[in-house]
């Protein structure tokens, strides 16, 4: 399987690829065999989707799925991708019987009472937090309230998808690698111009991105001198750059950003 000759998988194939990676959340249930370790390591950032084990495809279809994952930034050697295809085909091929659903466990404990909503932030608290964002250069990568760059994820609704604990962890001990859906790209054209941004779509011939200024741009890959998907997380730790109180106030503010007028 050669990543340069990737098959044109449809969107359903993409979803299946992400679904397959859900198995890694339950590594103890995965069958053993060559390719298991590569499958767990390389696909560990995919979104989990239930019913992943019900997918059954032949080798050609799994090859198309893995090629599509490579085109979207999956990192590994050719041998590792070949091992993944072989593993998926052996354990989730068309002739492999579906996994038997486990017996139901004990009834879950009653859900805890819903905590009361936090009091809205005061104007002074909002002003302090937005000042911290500007002072610490966050807008050079992120956007908040229609201000800032498009290189990193927009934080305007971060509170709807991340808990306060997740936000604080990202500030004080950011992950080493960026999630696949948030990775940026660095392009160098044949005339030496460098463009950075986030990939919106790509195929074997072209790539469409939104650059750091918010412009939608399309490039023919044949016209590029360099095409690099940036996987390393450039986010610094603010544990030593901000006081504990400032971090707490910034987390409180970001947690309140949930869209729809917040």
N, C-alpha and C positions, 0 to 999 in steps of 0.2 A: 504493500500500500504506500503510495507516494503522495505526501501532502500537497505537492505541486500540481497533482492531477486530481484534485478533489472533485467528487461527484456533486451535482447540484441537488442537494437534499431539499425537500419542501419543509414548510414550517412544522408539520406534524413530526417529521424526523427530528427536528430540533427539540421539540417537547419531549420526545422519547429519550433523547440523549440526556436531557436534564433529569427525566424520571428515573433513568437507570442509576444515576448517581445517588438517589435517595437511599439505596441499599447501604451506603457507607455509614449512615447514621446507626446501622444495626450490623456492624461488621461481624459479630459473632454468628450471624445467621448465613453469611456468605459461604458458599461451597469453596473448598480449597482448590488449589491447582495453579499452574503457571499463569501469570497475568493478574492474579488477585491483588498482589501488592501494588502493582502499577495502577490498576483500576481504582483502588482506594486512594492512593496518593495523588494521582493526576486529576481525578474527577471530584476531589473533596470539596471544591468550591461551588459545585453545581447546586441549583435550587432543588430541594426535595419535592417529589411529587408522589402521592400515594398510588398504589397499584403498579409500582415499577416492576415487580416480579412477574406481573401478568403479561409483560411484553415478550413476544416471541418473533424473532426474525432470523433469516438465513445469513450466511457469511457476507454476501454482497451488501445486504441491507445494513448490517452492523458496521461494515467498512464505510458506507456512506455516512452513517451517524458519527463515527469517530472522526472522519475527515472534516465534517462540518464543525465539530467541536474544535479541531485544530485551527480551522479558519477563523474561529472566534476567540482564539488566544490560548487554548490548552497547550501547556508546555511539556515537552518530553522528547525522547529520541524516537527515531523510526522503529527501532526494535521494540521499544516500550509500547508504541501504538499497535504494532503487530501483535504483541502479547495480549493487549486488551481486547482486540478483535477476536483472537482465538479463544480467550476466556469467555467472552460474552456469547460467542457462537456455541461453545461446548455446554454452557450452563443455561443459556436463554435462547437457544436456537428454536427453529420452528417445530422440531420433533421432540423438544423437551417438554414434559408434562408440567402444567402450572403448579406452583408451590401450593401445598395444603395450608389453608389458613390456620393459625394456632387457635387452640381452644380458648374460649373467653376466660379472662382472669377474674379476680374478685371485683365486685362492684366498686367503682371509684368513690373516694371519700366526698362528702358534700362540699361543694365549692364554697370558699370563704366569702364572707360578706364583702361586697364591693366597697372599696375605700371611697370616702367622699372626695369630690373633685378639689384639686388644689385651688386656692384663691387666685384670681387673676393677678398678673404682675402689675405693679404700680408703674406709672410713667417714669419714675426715678429708676426703678429696677430695669426697665427696658432700655432706658438711656445708658445706664451703666454697662449692660451686657453688649449693646451695639457698639459702645465705645471700645470695649475689650476686643470685639471682633475686628474693628478697624485698626486698633493699635497693634494687634498681633499679626497683622498681614493676612488674615483668613480670606479676605476678598480677592487676594491675588490668585487663588485657586477655586474657591467656592463662590456660590451666589446665595445671598440672603435678601429677601424682600426686593427682588428685581435689581440688585446691585451686585457687582463682582464678576468673576470669570466663569467660563464654562468648562474649564479643564477638569475640575473635580466635581463630585456630586453636588447638586443644588440642595441646600439645607433648609429651604423655605418651608418644607413639610416634614422635617426629620423626626419630629416628635410623634408622627403618626405611624412610623415604621421602626423606630428604635426606642428602647427603654432608656430611662435616665442612667442606669448602670452601664448600658452599652455606649452611650454618648461619653460618659466620663472615662471609660476604658479607652476609647478612641483618642481622647485628649491626652491622657497620661501615659498610656502604653499602646500606641497604635500597632496594628498588625504589620508583619514584615512585607506581605504581599497584598496587592489590591484585588478585590473581588473581580471576577471576569467581567461582570456587567459594568464595572466602574473604571476599567483600564483605559489609559490614554494611548495615543499613537504619535509617533514622531516621524514625519515625512521629510525627505530631502529631495527636491526636484533636480532634474539634470542640469539646470542652470544655477544650482547651489542654494536655492531658497529653502529655508527650514520652516515647516508648519507643524504645530502641535494642536491636538484636539482630542475629541472622543469619537470612536467609530460608531456610526449609525447603521451602516450596512456595507457589505463587501462581497465580491465573488472573485473568480479567478482572474478577472480582467480589470476591475475597477474597485474603488473604495470611496465611500461617502462619509464625511466627518462633519462635526460642528467644531469650528476652531475656537481658540481662547476668547475671541471677541464676539462669539455668537453667530458667526456667518456659516451658512451651510455650504460646503464645498465638495466637489467631486473631482477625483483624479484617476487617470488611466495608469495602471500599475507599470506599464511599459515606459511611462514618462518619468518614473521615479528612480533616483539614484539609491535611496535608502527607504526602507519601510520597516519600522520597528515598533512592536507592541510593548509598551512599558508596563511591566508587571510589578516592579519594586514600588513600595508605598513611599511617596515623598513626604508624607505627613510627619512632622517632628513631634516629639513629646513635649508637652507644656508643663510637665511636673516641676521642672526647675525654672521655668520662664514666667509662671504665674503663681500667685499665692493660692493656698488651698481655698480661701474665701472667694477669690475671683473665679476659680474653676467651678466652685459650687454655684455661684450666681450665673455663670455662663451656661452650665448644664441645665439649670432651672429654666432659663430663657429658651434654649434650644428645644427642651422637652415640651415647651408650650406651643411650638410651631407645628401645627397640625393641618394647615390648609383651611379652606372654606372660611376665611376670615379669622382663623385661629380661635 
